[in-house]
Amino acid sequence: MHRFRTTVSRLRPLAAAQTGPSQSQPRPPAGAGSFMAPRASRALNSSPAARPFPSGASSNYVEEMFSAWLENPGNVHESWDVFFRNANAGAPQGPAGVGALGGSQSTVEDHLAVQSLIRAYQVRGHHVAQLDPLGISCVDLDDAPPAPSLSAGLYGLAEEDLDQMFRLPTTTFIGGSEGSLPLREIVRRLEMAYCQHIGVEFMFINDVDQCRWIRQKFETPGVMQFSLEEKRTLLARMIRSTRFEEFLQRKWSSEKRFGLEGCESLIPALKTIIDESSLSGVESVIMGMPHRGRLNVLANVIRKELDQIFCQFDSKLEAADEGSGDVKYHLGTYNKRMNRVSDREVTMSLMANPSHLEAVDPVVQGKTKAEQFYCGDTEGQRVMSILIHGDAAFAGQGIVYETFHLSDLPSYTTHGTVHVVVNNQIGFTTDPRMARSSPYPTDVARVVNAPIFHVNADDPEAVMYVCKVAAEWRTAFHKDVVVDLVSYRRNGHNEIDEPMFTQPLMYKRIRKQRGVLEKFAEKVIGEGVVTTRAYEEEVARYDKICEEAYARSKDEKILHIKHWLDSPWPDFFTVDGQPKSLSCPSTGISEEELGHIGSVAASVPVEDFKIHGGLSRVLKGRANMVSQRVCDWALGEYMAIGSLLKEGIHVRLSGQDVERGTFSHRHHVLHDQNVDKRICIPMNFISPDQAPYTVCNSSLSEYGVLGFELGFAMASPNALVLWEAQFGDFHNTAQCIIDQFISSGQSKWVRQNGIVLLLPHGLEGMGPEHSSARTERFLQMCNDDPDVFPTLTEDFAVRQLFDCNWIVVNCSTPANFFHVLRRQILQPFRKPVSDVRTAVCLITSPPPPPPPPFPPAATHFRRLIPDDGDPEKVKRVVFCSGKIYYELIRERENRGLKEAVAVVRVEQLSPFPFDLVKAETDRYPTADLVWCQEEHKNQGYYDYVKPRIRTAIQRTRPVRYAGRDPAAAPATGNKPTHLAELRRLLDAAFHLEAGQVE
């Protein structure tokens, strides 16, 4: 009885907490010892026979009305709603009851009381579940409403009612095949379902069928029954998980490995999810996780060769020449193997990621989406993702929230992700009281109605069952689900850290805690599942496997990061991972093809489709440009994408408002003005056998969405994936993805990626957040040497691209923008491109006349666009990049200096066109050199280009600066100030005195 009293008192009804004692119950004297006060409406010693349920139509009708009301109060007449609410609160019977129920009020109150009790367990049973292996509780529920006085009664039930038979409502499955149970048995079964080692959070979900499905999985008597074979498999997996960590500890006790001790059940948890998913048809599983337990997951889930893991600990292992590499607990891998449970092949990949713990979440989702897309898996039945999290990061990192909010968006959903939280109940040295404001670390998942299954990680059978249900949930509903493995961290943050400095009491408890394998082995041996000898033989067998792998690992002398690829492109490279050539064909196409694509861009290829009048004018303007064989920025982009689609290359353009375009220039998605949700994407009507075009507005996220698109681009080299920031400035909230995955991904993980970042850039007086894509940051991360003039070869331009870590361009013409997009696919390797795209004025309207022509056939991207000045007359060469070129030539014309000043555009900043810059400076041997930019001196391109120009000219001439002064903000928010700054920088660029260049 003590357990019953304690649990029920903690599961008090919210209504009671809010409204106080029932009005229909006399309040016993203070200090009364009974657990629950008897109701005044019946005698305490009444027997079941004395208080039968009403029979006949009246009883059935009441129950039908009540069931309908429980599902939704709007399902019944207002009078019934009032009655049931009053009865639940203990108020006297209202008019509906008087007129229709007769003497059935007591029955309804009984039903309501039992329903309230059952619902309390369903809603709040996890509060009292035995989740913490340490018994110190990781959940802070101190802010719960205070309990009402016990003597006032709870739910209208008395202690004497424990042996009373109660009819079970349709909202529970605890009865199994029985329709009625004694209250004592009802409570026992509810406690077994909700208050043991599993705590279920699901009643916040607003879908009745989903809640019913979960109740059935956890309430049905006898659901947690396992066969002998399942228990033996579970034991074998626990042995592998535990002994792997113990082996590493014995061999490398002073090395960091971020071991799994304290949550060894993670390995059988993941394997159970994969088993169940494979049984339901999943063929590919993409996983992401932080470093805690990564080596164990690599070894025992992905089944990476143990000797390849062990050799990573060898301090004498020489680095390969493939790049910088990364620490062993950041690496990913890829494997295809037979699943023994389903007898089907499963491809598994664990994504490489840095110590930015949750940054990999959207990357995994993007790669999963891409694999689903390429195999035609529109429901996520063949490809799925699993994300493993730490408790502190899950609660603390905003990218988790951003990723959750992608989960059900049409162009981003992966149709359900299984999230597994390794809940150590501690961060590095920070306990939950300082790390989060929510009771659970998993509360962020509630925003997308994901069920959350908390489970005591020291109960492997409970873990196995919960993971089985989680996999079944994803199969059934294709929605996210969270498994919270409540565990502990036996060692410090790493194996040489001292946790007693900051959590002395917790670690005193941990020092006394028996290992989960020891406890589980003792249990299954006691049940006769295995013998002690069989258990010891299994342990010895795995130890032998580890020892043999350790011996083989000593033969490894060189670290090859390519052995750890998580996204291989086997058909794209040669056998040894090199590009099949180092030449790039012409990126130009015939004028006929350009005209055809342009005509599609100017049309509405769907019948009876009403477009906006303003858009009609836009399309008419496109048609005029096509007829004149000229193009603006939007049409150049259209032609580049359309030509690739026609050649069978899938193109995906994603970002905030990209379908129309922030500057109302793109209009790749047309909307019918008379029919809701009816759209037309002309780009998908270019050719009958073209590749599909995906253009999708994203959520208002940069970090999450850029990570997603990066992951999408990892899946295949034969796709052009573009992410556009609404303004280039906004990429700064995605800086983690740029720094950790894009700029250095190939160097760390030998993983090429061809993602394109479209970053509208240019100072136009629009303020500090709508002007600068912070080009200086991208250039600072480029790996070319400013002080070394490269060896010029016939294939120099392509080899430069192959050797660089990424490409930074700033196109000044639609034709060059056209070429750089096509070059991304036609070059024989993949590099990320930061396309610091020209300013809004060039996106929304053509450059100054004459209008830019179609990109001619048999042409390439122009890394540098020279001027046509006479070398004998030119006294100054002004190098620049981007939109400032048009300001310069306009000013040059106004000042009559066309012959005296040459203006040269550097279109590709990195890798730097040393050869072309040298050729231009050699053309004007006596001219002085100026770098002109509209950005401030401490920003933009100056610090990057100046030393490289000086290297190209062997430091024979100074390189002067013309631009804005250094500043903290990237631009002024005051238009007159902006114009005054522009005037000063133009004066500096031309430096006139008496009409002469000084």
N, C-alpha and C positions, 0 to 999 in steps of 0.2 A: 504493500500500500504506500510505503514512503515514496517509491519511485513514481507511482501514479500521482500522488498528491503534488510532489515537487514539479513534475513535468506539466501537469495540467495548470498549475498555478502560474507557470511561466508562459503558458500558451493562452493566457487570458484573452477573452474577446475584445477587439478594439472598441466595439460598441459599449461594452461595460466600462472600459476605461474612460470613455468620453461622456457617458450619460449617468454614470453612478449606479446605485442599487436599483433593481427592478421595482417599479411602482406597484406591481401586483403581489409582491412578496413581503410579508411582515419581517422586519429586521430583528433578529434575535438579540438578546442582551449582549453587551460587550463582554468579550472573554469567553463566549461560547466555544466549546471545543470541537464541534462537528466540522468536518471538512467542507461540506456544502449544506446550506440551509434547506430544509424541506419546503416544497411548494405548498401554499395554503389551499390549493385546489384539490388535494388528495391526501389521504391518510398515509403516514409513514410505513405502516405495516401492510399496506394493500398488496395483494398477490397479483401475479400476472393475469390470473383468471378473473380477478375482480376488476381489472382495467383493460378490457380488450380494445383492439382497434375498431373503429366503426366499420361496419360491413355494408356491402351493397353499393349502389350508385353514388351515394353521398361521399363515402370514403374514397372511392376511386376518383371521383371528380375533384375532391380536395387535393388529392395527391398529384393529379395531373396538373391542376392549377399551380400547385407549389413547385413542381419540377420545372414548369414553364417559367415561373417567376425567378427560380434560381438561375436559369440560363440568362434571362434578361427580363428585368421588371417591366419593360415595355411590351412583353409578350401577353400580358394579362390586362384586364380592365383596371382602371385607376382605383376602383373600390377594393379589388383584390390586392393591389399593390399596397394600399394603405393598411389593409388588414394584416398582411404578412409582415410588414415593417413593424406595426404595433405589437403583433404577437412576438416577434423576435426581440423587441425591446421590453416585453413584459407588460405592455399597456392593456387596459380593458378592451374587450372585443368591440370592434367597430360595426358599423351598419352592414357591411357586406357579410360579416360572420353571423350576425343576428338573423339576417334574412335567409341565408342559404345553408348554414352549417349546422344549425341546431346544436347538438351536444358534442360536436367534434372539436371544440376549441382545445381541449386537453390533448387530443391526438396531434393536432397541428403543432402545439407547443412542444410536445415530445419530439416530433419530427424536426422542428426547428432547433431544439436544443442539441440533439445528436448531430444534425447537420453543422451547427455552429462549432461543435467540438471537433468534428472531422475536418472542417475547413481550417480550424486553427492549426491542426497538425500539418495540413497541406501547405498552408501559408507560412507557418513559423516553426515547423518542426526542426528545421535546420539550425535554429537558434540553440537548441538543447541537444543536438546530435553530438556524438562522441567523435569529433573530427580530429582533434589534436593528439598526435602520438605522445607528446610530452605532457599533456594534461594541464597546460598553462593558458590555453585559449588564445588564438590569434585574432579573435573577433571582439571588437569593442561595441557592446550593445547597451552602454550606459545611458544612451539618449532615448531608450525606449520609454513609452509612457508608464507611469507607476501602476503597480497592480492594485486592483480594488481590494477592499477588505474581504478576507476569505470568509468571514462569518456572514457576509452579505450574499453568498452563493455565487456560483459560476455556472453560466449557461442554463440556469434553472434546474440543474441536476443535483441530487443529494447523494451522499455516500451510500445510503441505503439502497440506491438504485443500481448498484454495481451488478447485482444478479438479475436485474430486470431485463426482459427481452425487448429489443428495439428493432423496429423495421429500418433497414438500411436504405438510404436514398440512392438514386441512380448516379450520384456524383462520386461514388467510391467503388473500388473493386476489392475491398478487404474481405468481403463475404465469400468470394469465390463463387461457388454454386449456391450458397445459402443466402436467403433473403432477409433473415433476421438473426441477430446475435445478442447475447447478454452484453450489457455495457462493459463489464470487466474484460470480455474478450475483444470487444471493439477497441478499447484502449490498448490492450496488449498488441493487437495487430497493427494499430496505428504507430505504436512505439517501435515495433519491429521494422515498419516500412520507412519511418521518417526520423527516428531518434537513435539509430545505432551508429554505424561507421559511415553512413551515407547521409548527406544533407542535400535536399533537392530544392532549388529555387526555380519556380516555374509559374506560380500563380499570377504573376504580373503579365504573363503573355495574354494577349487579347484575342486569341483564336481558341474557340471552345474545343475543336477537334484535337488540336495540338495538346492542350492541357489534359484532355481525356486520355490521349495516347500515353502521355508520361505517367499519369496516375495508374494506368493499367500495368505499365512496366515495373512500377515500384510497389504497388499495393497488392497485386494478386498474390495470394499465399503460395509459397514455395518457388518463387521465381528465381531465387539465387541458389539453384541446385546445379552442381557441376559433376560431370562424369569423372571416373577415375583417370581416363586419358587426359582430360582437360587439366586436372589437378597436377598430373605428372608433367605435362607440358609447362604449366605455370611454374612448377618447382625448378625445372631445367632452365627456364628463362631467368628466374631469380638467381640461380647459381651463376649463370654467365654474367649477369649484371654485377653481382657482388664480388665475385672472384676476379673479374677484370680490374676493378678498382683496387682490390687488395694486391693484385700482381703489380700494378703500376706503383703502388705505395712501397712495396718491397724493393723494387728495382731502382726507383728514382724518387726516393723519399724527400729530396730537397728541391725537386722540380715542380713548377706550377703546372697543374693539369685541370684545375677546376672540377674536381671529382664529384661523383653523384652520391657519395655516402650520405645516408639519411633519407634519400628518395630513390633507392634502387628499384622500386616498383615502376619507375618511368619506363624502363625497357619493356617489360611485359605489357604495360599500358599501350605503348605505341604499336607493338607487334599485334596486340588484340585488335586495335583499330584497323590496322592494315589487313589482318586476316578477314575480319568481317566485311570490310569494304571490297576486298578481292572476291569474296563469295558473292557479292552483289553485282560484280561486273567491272569493278575498277581495275584499270590496267596500268595506270601511272600515278605515282604519289610524289608530290613536290613538297619538301619540308624546309622549314626555316626555324632556327633556334639560336639562343645566345651561347656563350661558351660553357656554361655549367652543364656537365654531362655530355658534351659534344663528342669527345673521344669514345665514350661508351656507346653512344648512338651510332657513330661511324662503324664501330666494331660489331655490335650485336643486333643492330636493326638494318643498317645499309649493308652490312657484312663486307666492309672494306678489309683487305688483307691485313692481318694483324702485324705482319713484319713491316708493312708500309707505315703503320702507325708507330710501332716501336722504334723504327729507325729515326723518327723525328726527334727522339730524345737524345740522339748521339751528338755530342758536342763537336765531334770531328767531321760530321757530315758536311761535305762541300756543297755550296750553293750552285745551282745550275745558272747558266747565263740568260735565263728567260726573263728576268726582272728582279724586283726586290724580294719577292716572296712574302710570306706572312707567317705568323706564329701558328703552331699546329692546331690550336683550338679555335682558329678562325677559318680554316680550310673547309671546303665542301667536297662532294664527290657524287658519282653517278654509278648506278649498278642495275643490272637486270638479272633477276634470278627467279627460280621457281618457288612459289609459295606452297608450303607443304600442307597447309590446311585446306586451301581451295584447289590445289593441284593446277594452278594457273600461273603463268609468268607475270611478274609485276616489275615495272621499272620504277626505281626509287632514286630521287636526287635530293641531296641536302645542300642547300645554297650556302656558298661562302659569304661571310659577312664580318664586319669589323666589330669593335667593342661598343659601338653605338647600338645597344642591345636590340631594340625593336625596329631599327631602320630596315631590316630585311623583310618585315611583314608585307608591305605593299609590293616589294620586288617578287616575293613568292606568289602573290596573288596575280600579278601581271604575267608571270611565266605560266602559271596554271591556266589563265584565261587564253593565252596564246596556244598552248597545247590543245585545249578544248576546241579552239577555233579551227586549227589546222586539221584536226581529225573529225570535224563535223559533230562534235559532242555538244549539242545545244542544251542538254539538261545536266551536264556534269556527271554523267553516269560512268564515264570511262577514265576521267582525269580528276583528281582531287588534291587538295592541299591540307597539310597539317602544320600548325604553328605552335611551337613550344615557347613559353614565356617564363620569366621570373616574376615573382609576386610584386616586388617593388617597382620593376620597370613597367609591368602591365598597368599598374595604377598611376605611375608617374609620367610616362612618356605619352605625349599628345598624339604621336603617330599611331598609337593603338586605336584611339578614337577615330582618327581620319580613315584608317583602314576598315574599321567596322562600318563606317558610313558608305563605303564603296560596295559593301557586301550584297546589296539588293538593287544596285543601279543597273539598268539594262545593258550598258556597254562595258560594265566592270564586274558584274557578278560572276563568281566562280561556282555558284550553286551550292554553297555551304562549305564552310571550313571548320575543321575540328581543332579547337584551341585547347592546349594542355598547359596548365600553369603549374610549374614546379614551385610550390609555395613553401619556401624555407622559413617563412615567418620572420624574415629579416632581410635587409638590404646588405650593403657592405658591412657597415657597423651601425646602421640605423634601424631601429625597431618600428613596427607598424604605427605606433602612436605618433611618430614624427614623420612618417612617410606618406600617409594618406588621410583624407578626411572621411572616407567611407568605411563602413564596417568591414567589408570584404575587399580584397584587391581586385576582384572580378566584377565589381558593380558597374563598371563601364559597359559591360556586355548587355546590360539590361536595356540600353537605348535602342537596340535592334531586336528586342524580344528574343534573345538567344537564351535557351535554358541553361542553367548553371548547376552542375553536379559537383558538389563538394564531397570529397572522400578521404578518409584516413589512410594515408599512404602506407601505414604499417599493417594494413589488412589487404594482402594481395588479391584475395578473392573478391573483395568489395571493389577494388580497383579494376579488376578484370571485368566484372559485371557492368560497372559504370561505363567503361570504355566500349563495351559491346553495345550498350544502349545508345551511346553517343554516335557510334558508327551507323546504327540502325536509324537514328533520328535523321542524320544527314541523308541517308538513302531514301527515307520516307518523305521528308519535307524539303530537302535541298536548301537548308538554312544553317546558319552558324550555330555551334554548340560549344560550351566551355566545360572542361573537366578540370577541377581545382584539386590537385594532389597536395593535401595538407600534410606537410612533412617537416623536416628540420635539416640543418646543415651541420654535419658532424664535425667538420673542421672549420677553420676560418674561411674568409673570402677566397683565399687560395691556401695551398697546403703548408705554406711557411708563415702564414699570418696567425696572430694570437687573438682569438675572439674574446678571451676572458678580460681583456682591457675594458671592453664596453658592455658586454652581456654576461657578467659573471654568474648570475643565478640561472639563466637559461643554460649555460654551458656546464654548470654543475649537474643539472638534470640530464643533459645530453651525455655526459661522461658515464652516467649510470644506466643509460638506455641500452637495452639489448638490441642487437642488430635484427632487422626484419627477416633476413634469411634464417637466422638461428630460430626465431620464434615460429616462422612458418614451417620449417623443416620439422620441428618438434610436433607441431599440430598434425601434419599429414602423416608422419610416422605413427603418431598416436591413433590416427584414424585407420591405419592399415593400408594407406594408399601406396606407400613404398616402405621398404625395410631400411633399417639403419645402414646396412651394408650397401644396398643399392644407391642410397643417397651419397655415401662416402665415395663410391665408385664413380658416380657422376661428377662429383667435385674433383676427384683425382684426374678424370678424363679431360676436363676443361683446363685444369692446371697444366697438364701435359701439352695440350694444344698451344697454350701461351708460351710455355718454355721452348717448344720447337720453333715457334714463330720468332721468339727472341733470338734464338741461335741464328736463324736465317737473316734476321735484320742486320746482323753484323757484316753481312756481305754487301750491304748497300753503302756505297761510297759517295754518291752524288744525289742531291735532292732535286727531283724533277717535279716541279709544280704542275706540269701538264698531266701528271698521273692523278691529279686531284680536281680535274675539270668537272663542274657540275652541269654544264650545258654544252656538250660536245656538238660540233658541226662536222661529222665525218666526211660528208660528200663535198664539202666546201674547200677542204685543204688536201694536201698530199698526205701520204701515210705518216710522215714524220711531223705533220702539223704545220707545214709551211704553205703559203699561197701558191696556187698552181702557176701563176705568172706574176710579173711585176710590170705589167703594161695595162694602160687604161684606154679603151677605144674612144672614139669621138663621142661626145655627149650630145651633139647636135642631131636633129632629125629633119626630115624633109619638110618643105614649106606646105606640101599637100597635107601631111599628117597634122601639122600645126593648125592649118586652116580647119580641118575636120574637128579637132578637139575644141578649137575656138568656137565653132558653130554650135557644138553641144553646150558649151559654157553659156552661150547666148540664147539658149532655147529652154522650153518647158516640155520635155519629152513624154508627158503624161496627158492623156485626153481629158477634157472637161475639168481642168485644174485652174482655179482662179487665184492669181497672185496679186500682191499689193500693187497699187498704181505706181508708187515710187520705185518698186523693183522692176516694173516694166520698163521704166526709163533706163535703169541700170543695164538691163539685158540688151536694150536697143543700142546703148552706148558701146557695149561689148561687140555687138554685131558690126557696128561701124568700124571699130578698131580692126576686127578681123578682115573686113573688106579692104581696109587700107594697109593691111599687113604691118600693123604696129600693135604694141601691147603695153599695158600698164602693169603694175606690180601683181594685182590679183590675177590677171590673165596669164602672166608669166608663170605664176604658181600653178594655176589651173593646167597649163600645158605640160609642165614638168610632171605633175601627179598623173594627169591623164595619159601621158605617153608611157609611164611606167605600168599603169594598170593595163594598158593595151598590150604590153609585153609580158603580162602574166605576173607582175610583182604586186603583191598585196600592199596597200598603203593604209596606214592608220594615223589619223590626225586627232589629237586629244588636247583638251585644255578648257579653260573657262571661256565660254561663249564663242568657241571656234567655229561653230556651224555657220553663223552669220558673219563672224569676225567682229572683234571689239570695235573696229573703225568702220563698220558697215561696208566693208569692201569685198568680202569673200562670197557670201551667199551660196555656200555649197549645199545647203538644205533649204528647199523652198516649202512654204506652208500654204496650204489651201485656205483662202480667206473665208470659206463658207462651211468647211467640214473640219471639226476638231480632230486633231492628231493625224490628219492626212498630210503626208509630206512627199516630196519628190527630191531625189538626189541625182541630178543630171549626170554626175560623174560615173554613175553605174550604168549609163546608156551609151558608152563610147564604142564598145565593140561586143558582139555576141559572146566571144570566148575570153573576155577580159577577166582580170582578177577582181575580187570585190574591193570596194572602197569603204572604209569605216571612218566616219567623221562623227565625233561625239563630244557634246558639251560635258564637262566634268563637274564634279562637286567643287565648291569654293575652297579648294585645297591645292597647295603646290607640292609640299613634302610628300604627301601620300600619292598624289596622281603622278608626279614625276617618277617616283619609285615604281609605281605600277607599270608605266610605259617602259621604263628601263627593263623590268622583268619581261615584258612582252617582247622587247627587241632581242632578248637573250635566246628565245626559243628557236628562232630561225634567222639565217643571214639573208634570206630571200624575201625580205619585207622592208619597207621604208616606214619607220615609226617616228612620228614627229610630235613633240610636246611644245605648245605655245604658251608662254606666260602672257597674261593680259597686257601688262607692260613689262619690259625687261627687268625693271626694278624688283618685280615681285618674285623673281627666282630666289631672292635671299632667304625666304622661308623654306626653300628646298635645298639649302646649301649643304646639308649633311649628305644627301644623295649625290650631289655634284662632287663634293670633296672625297667621299669615301668609296663611291662605286664607279663614277664616270671618269674622273680625271686619272685615277690610279688603279682602276679595276684590272686592266690588263697586266700592269706591272706586278700587282700583288697576287693575282689569281689566274694569269694567263688566259683571260677571258675577253675576247674581242666583243665589241658592241657598236652598232651603227646608229644609235639613237641621235636624232637631230633636235636641238633646242632652238626654238624660234623666239628671239628676245627683242621685241621692238625697242629701238634705242635712238635717242637724239634729243638735244636740248632745244625746246621750242617755247620756253616760257610757261610750261605747264606745272612747274613746281618740282620739289625735290623727290617725289615718289613717282613721277611720270616722265622721267628724263633719261636716266642712266641705267644700263644693264650691268654696271660695274665691270666693264671689260677688263680693268686692271687686275681684278681677282682671277679671271680666267687665264690671262696672260702670265700672271705670276706662277701659275701651276703648270706651265708648259715646260717640257723637258729639253728643249733645244738650247745649245750653249751660245750665249751672246758674244763670246770672245773668240770663237773658232769659225773661220770661213770654211764651209764644207767643201769636200772634193766634188767637183762637178763631173757628172757622168751623163751618158745619153738618156738614162731613165731617171735623172735627178729628181724631177718633180714628183714622180710616183714614189720613188724610194724615200724621199723626205716624208711623205705622208705615211709610209709604212713604218718608219722609225719613230714617228712622233707619238705622244700619248693621246693627243686629241687635236682637233682642227678648230681654229678660230677665224671666222671670216666676217666681213662687214661689206655686204654688196651694195653697190651704188646704182646698179641697173637691173631691170627685170630679167634681162638676158643672162646676166651672171648668176642671178638667183636661180633661174631655170637650170643652168649648167651644174651648179653646186649640188642641187637636189638629185639630179640624175647621176652625178659622179658618185654619190654615196652608194649606189647600187652597182654601177658598172665597174668600179675599181675592184681588184681581186682580193680585197681584205675589208675589214670593217673597223672604222674609227668613229668615235663620237664627234659630232660637229656642234660647236656653239655658234649658231648663226646669229650674230649680233646684228639683227636686221635693221635696215635703214629706217629713218624716222617716219612718224605718222604722215608728214607732208608728202613723202614719196609713196607711201602705201595708199593713201586716199586720192592722190592725183598724180598724173605723169610728171616726170622731171621737165625742166624748161625745154621749149622747142629747140630742135625738131623732135617729134615724138620718137621714143625708142622703137627700133624695128624688131620684127620677129628674130629670134636667135637663128642665125644661118646654119644650114647643114654643115657637117664636117668641121665643126668648131668645138672648142673646149672652154672650160672655165678659165677665166683670165685672172691669174694671181695678182697681176699688177697691170694697170691701164695707163700707158704713157701719154704724154702730151705730144703734139706735133710741132713744137716750137723749133725755130732755127737755132742750132747750137751757137752760131756766131753772134746772135742777137740776144739770146737769153742770158740775163745777169743773175737771176735767182730761180732756183728750183724749189717749189713748195710741195713737200710730200704731205699727204693727208689720207684720211679714210672715211668713207661714208658720206653722209648728207652735207657735211661742211664743204665738200667739193663744189656744190652748186652755189653756195654763198660766195665762195672764192671766185668762181668764174664770172658771176654776176658783178662782183665788186671790181674784178680785173677789167671787165668790159667798161664799167662806169668810169674807171680811172685811165682808160686808154693804155693799158699795160700788157696787151695780149702778146706782143712780140718780146717784151722784156721779162716776163714771168711765165715759167712753165709750171703747171699744176699736175702733179702725178698722184694717181690713186693707188694705194696699197689695199687690195681687196682681200687678200689672205694674209692675216697677221701672223698666224702660226700654223704650220711651220713657216718661218720667215723666208720670203723669196730673196735670199742673198744674191742669187745670180742675176735676177732682173733689176734689183736695186743697183747693183754694181754696173750693169749695162747702162742704166739711166744716168748715173753720176758720171760715167765715162763719156757719155754723149755731151755733157756740159762741164768740161774740165775746169773752166774758170768761174763758173757760177757759184754763188754762195748757196748753202743748203739750209732749209728751214723745215722743221716739222710743225705743222699747224693742226690744232684740234680744238673743238668747241668745249671739251671737258676741262675741268680744272687741272692744274699742273700736276698735282699729286694723284690724279685719277686718269682714266682713259688709257692712251697708248704710249705716252711719251717715255716713261721710264723703261718700257719694253723695247721700243723701236730705236731709241737714240744709240745705245751701245751696239746694236746690230747694224745700223747704218754706218757707224764709225768703223766697225769691223769690215764691212763691205768696201769702204774707201781706204782701208788701211790707215785710218786716223790722220789722213792728209789734210782734212778740212774740218772746221768746227761745224756742229749741227745746232743751229739756233732754234729757239722755241717761240712759237706764237700761239697764244691761247689764254685761257683764264688763269688768274692767280690761284695758288693753293687755297683750299677751303675744306671745311668739315662736312658740309652738306653737298650733295651732288649737283644741286641747282638752286637758284633763287626762286622764291614764289612770287616775286614782284615783276610784272611785265616790263615796266620802264627800266628797272635794273638789269633785267635780262638783255634788253636791246642795247643798253649802254655797254655792257660787257662784250656783246657781239661786235659793236663798233670798235672797241679797243683792240680786240683780237685781230680784226681785219686790218686795222692800222698797223699792228705789229707784223702781220704777215707781209704787207707790201712796203711798210717802212718808208713812206714817200717823203721826199723833200725836193721841192721845185720840179715835180714831175719825174724825178729820177729815182731809181732803186739804189739805196745806199749799200 
